[in-house]
Amino acid sequence: MRTTDPELLHKYINEIIDHTLQEKRIVGTVVQIALDGSLVYSRPAGWADREQQRPMENNALFRYASVTKPIVSTAALVLISQGRLQLNDLVDKWLPAFRPKLPNGQDALITIHHLMTHTAGLTYRFFQENKGTYELAGVSDGMDLTDVTLEENLHRLASVPLLYEPGKMWRYSIATDVLGAVIEKVTGMPLPEAVRMLVTHPLSMLDTGFKPVDTDRLTTAYADSADGEPRRLHDYDTIPFVEGTAGFLLTPNRFTGKNAYPSGGAGMIGSAGDFLTLLEALRQGGNPILPKALVTEMTSNQIGNLEMPYWPGRGFGLGFTLLKDPAAANTPESPGTWRMGGTYGHSWFVDPGEKLSVVAFTNTAIEGMSGRYTTELCEAVYKGIRGVE
């Protein structure tokens, strides 16, 4: 039985934020927590821009990176709820030119379900080695500044053999960019307009889009540094991710590019509060954008026992991970918890059993996505809501 002490919750979380800032592992953060449908914690801390001494604010805007994926996946589900799209639709029904081959050269059958569950046979350039097939084909991960259109990027993507037969493996990938192109075809409008119509406008997520609504509120991007203090990120910067891979190629000012395509997997910008609004809408059943049955499907494991590299003890729904085994994942989260993050330094999770939604955004990659800050903050939240002294 939960015995939440609000003062204890605030104390534990504040301690984690304060010591993480003191150790200079992050530059700034916004943490917001909803419990039982009410906002019980909201704190901005540190710097939105360290060099300009601009303090972090609650309404600060962040480059969402992969935090974009649940929003675009929700947009696709809205279309499914309207009968305009089906999970078992073949992708080439909507994108006739998108027909990547299997490694043996045979045709592949990719469905919308494969895209939404990251079982389509695709990957990301940053997961490959330098001069990998995606890099040689000129495929953009959706986080660098390039003049390539979405259509051209998919053409390049389709020119590279799939890693595996769709449905046979799980690999985190550029699949949500392909899903974004499908949404454009179904709606007959550019992805930013479609997402606004289907998701952000009905939920009054006024801070969220593919361009910043107010550049004065946009946080400056930083990244972990070997020197200890996070370094300021510059355009065309590369961040190491997994040893032996090419790493993230980032352009923090990508949104200024007139021809930068809207990346369904990484291209949105918004606030912590807006994203918490989406999470709470889904946690509470999907109203007013989705029926509860579809939210249940979205938040149920869709990949069976397929192994998920880097995510032990978890499965995958229609847009994000789902916790199956807390012991294997080494987490205090309850089974069924949904979780994901974002390259620029974000983590979030929803524990339906505890009626808990947590958004922890930073402006510091990679620490804010998968570093100690993420795990320590999660542990502090559970200590607080479970009344652990």
ABEGO torsion letter per residue (X at the ends): XBBBBAAAAAAAAAAAAAAAAAAGABABBBBBBBBGGBBABBBBBEBABAAAGBBBBAABBBBAEAAAAAAAAAAAAAAAAAGABBAABBAAAABAABBBBBAAGBBBBBBAAAAAAGAAGBBBAAABBBGBAAAAAGBBAGABBBABBAAAAAAAAAABBBABBBGABBBBBAAAAAAAAAAAAAAGBBAAAAAAAAAAAAAGBAABBABBABAAABBBBBBBBAAGBBBBBBBGBBBBBBBGBAEBBBBAAAAABAABBBBAAAABBBBAAAAAAAAAAAAAGGOAABBAAAAAAAABBAAEABBBBGBBGBBBBBGBBBBABAAAAGBABBBGBBBBBBAAGBBBBBBAAAGBBBBBBBABOAAAAABAAAAAAAAAAAAAAAGBX
